[in-house]
Amino acid sequence: MKLAALVRALLGLAELTRPSTLAARHQPDTVARRAIRFLGVRDLVQAGLTVAAPSRRVLRAGVAVDLVHGVSMLALAAGDRRRRPLALASAALAGAFAATGAVALRSGHDLRG
């Protein structure tokens, strides 16, 4: 899980510091840039908690947060054509993180490794 947490932390740092660069292809407006920055903070916090307290409870909570985020992005994509590409990309990332966490939970491996 350390690799997934590192990837999440790097993504969070990029979201926080370079939202326009990450989404340049889609020309994000001020609202989108703020949302991307907020997501960056959330990703950094989640990565930190996953490393600092690597328990099944923390991992389950992370999977749940990722699933809720993914579903909310699918709803946004359905309702906002202009933001659809960014919302779908965000939903895909959330799904990938949720799947990674679910596999780790199911495998029963030591979460500290």
Secondary structure, DSSP 8 states (H G I E B T S, - for coil): -HHHHHHHHHHHHHHHH-HHHHTGGG---HHHHHHHHHHHHHHHHHHHHHHHS--HHHHHHHHHHHHHHHHHHHHHHHH-TTTHHHHHHHHHHHHHHHHHHHHHHHHT--TT-
